[in-house]
Amino acid sequence: MNHYKIITAEQFRKNAFELIGKDWMLITAGNEEKANTMTASWGGLGVMYGKNVAFVVIRPQRYTKEFIDRESTFSLCFFDKDYRKTLNYLGTVSGRTENKIEKSGLTLAYYNGTPYFDEANYALICKKLFKQPLNLEGLLDERLVKTWYPNGDIHTLYIAEITEILRIRHNPVL
Ligand SMILES: Cc1cc2nc3c(=O)[nH]c(=O)nc-3n(C[C@H](O)[C@H](O)[C@H](O)COP(=O)(O)O)c2cc1C
């Protein structure tokens, strides 16, 4: 079991463009009985309603969406580059068809009931504040509609308060 330290948003000195867009993240939700996770490379970190927030967008067919909708919280986990293959697997196979968390070899851990992964470097614990399917009438560039929504599987946007940032320490000195 690894140890974590709760750090402040000011101590979280990471570039969100790299962290999310290039290195990817796992979005994980559920409870101690059953949880699911999926890889995401779209989203953001920012400020809203006077709170530090995360934005994520989830397509309707994702199994993880059922867990996010059921629970009031979820986590965003960020990993070393060594986990790229694992993140690719978790982003191409659905938890509906395989027990992919078990197969991935990652270890589920819980922070006040919110699932995250022990192997991550950081886990952001997120509490849902807002949820709404994107309205395609609001997409100002028609090409984006054609490129990203040829099947009409429109993302739902979630805005969530980042209630805790866990800095996970691996192999702490014995
Ligand atoms: C690099 C990468 C980024 C992804 N980003 C997103 C995303 O932002 N939103 C989304 O809905 N799906 C995204 N996906 C797709 C899901 O991770 C994928 O469909 C996954 O298998 C869903 O698993 P689930 O059905 O168990 O939830 C991404 C996949 C990869 C590989």
The ligand as an SDF file (V2000), in Angstrom:
LIG
                    3D

 31 33  0  0  0  0  0  0  0  0999 V2000
   -6.1690    8.3300  -25.4000 C   0  0  0  0  0  0  0  0  0  0  0  0
   -7.6290    8.1350  -25.2270 C   0  0  0  0  0  0  0  0  0  0  0  0
   -8.4260    9.2010  -24.8420 C   0  0  0  0  0  0  0  0  0  0  0  0
   -9.8200    9.0520  -24.6690 C   0  0  0  0  0  0  0  0  0  0  0  0
  -10.5650   10.1240  -24.2530 N   0  0  0  0  0  0  0  0  0  0  0  0
  -11.8960    9.9730  -24.0740 C   0  0  0  0  0  0  0  0  0  0  0  0
  -12.6860   11.0700  -23.5880 C   0  0  0  0  0  0  0  0  0  0  0  0
  -12.1800   12.1540  -23.2730 O   0  0  0  0  0  0  0  0  0  0  0  0
  -14.0360   10.8680  -23.4800 N   0  0  0  0  0  0  0  0  0  0  0  0
  -14.6360    9.6780  -23.7950 C   0  0  0  0  0  0  0  0  0  0  0  0
  -15.8540    9.5440  -23.6750 O   0  0  0  0  0  0  0  0  0  0  0  0
  -13.9030    8.6180  -24.2180 N   0  0  0  0  0  0  0  0  0  0  0  0
  -12.5460    8.7350  -24.3420 C   0  0  0  0  0  0  0  0  0  0  0  0
  -11.7940    7.6670  -24.7380 N   0  0  0  0  0  0  0  0  0  0  0  0
  -12.4500    6.3660  -25.0000 C   0  0  0  0  0  0  0  0  0  0  0  0
  -12.6830    5.5110  -23.7740 C   0  0  0  0  0  0  0  0  0  0  0  0
  -11.5710    5.5040  -22.8930 O   0  0  0  0  0  0  0  0  0  0  0  0
  -12.9540    4.0590  -24.2310 C   0  0  0  0  0  0  0  0  0  0  0  0
  -14.0920    4.0270  -25.0590 O   0  0  0  0  0  0  0  0  0  0  0  0
  -13.0730    3.0580  -23.1060 C   0  0  0  0  0  0  0  0  0  0  0  0
  -12.9190    1.7620  -23.6200 O   0  0  0  0  0  0  0  0  0  0  0  0
  -14.3990    3.1640  -22.3590 C   0  0  0  0  0  0  0  0  0  0  0  0
  -14.4290    2.1470  -21.3980 O   0  0  0  0  0  0  0  0  0  0  0  0
  -15.7460    1.7840  -20.5730 P   0  0  0  0  0  0  0  0  0  0  0  0
  -16.8120    1.3640  -21.5490 O   0  0  0  0  0  0  0  0  0  0  0  0
  -15.3020    0.6660  -19.6720 O   0  0  0  0  0  0  0  0  0  0  0  0
  -16.1190    3.0160  -19.8150 O   0  0  0  0  0  0  0  0  0  0  0  0
  -10.4150    7.7870  -24.9000 C   0  0  0  0  0  0  0  0  0  0  0  0
   -9.6040    6.7040  -25.2870 C   0  0  0  0  0  0  0  0  0  0  0  0
   -8.2380    6.8540  -25.4360 C   0  0  0  0  0  0  0  0  0  0  0  0
   -7.3770    5.6700  -25.8180 C   0  0  0  0  0  0  0  0  0  0  0  0
  1  2  1  0
  2  3  1  0
  2 30  2  0
  3  4  2  0
  4  5  1  0
  4 28  1  0
  5  6  2  0
  6  7  1  0
  6 13  1  0
  7  8  2  0
  7  9  1  0
  9 10  1  0
 10 11  2  0
 10 12  1  0
 12 13  2  0
 13 14  1  0
 14 15  1  0
 14 28  1  0
 15 16  1  0
 16 17  1  0
 16 18  1  0
 18 19  1  0
 18 20  1  0
 20 21  1  0
 20 22  1  0
 22 23  1  0
 23 24  1  0
 24 25  2  0
 24 26  1  0
 24 27  1  0
 28 29  2  0
 29 30  1  0
 30 31  1  0
M  END
$$$$
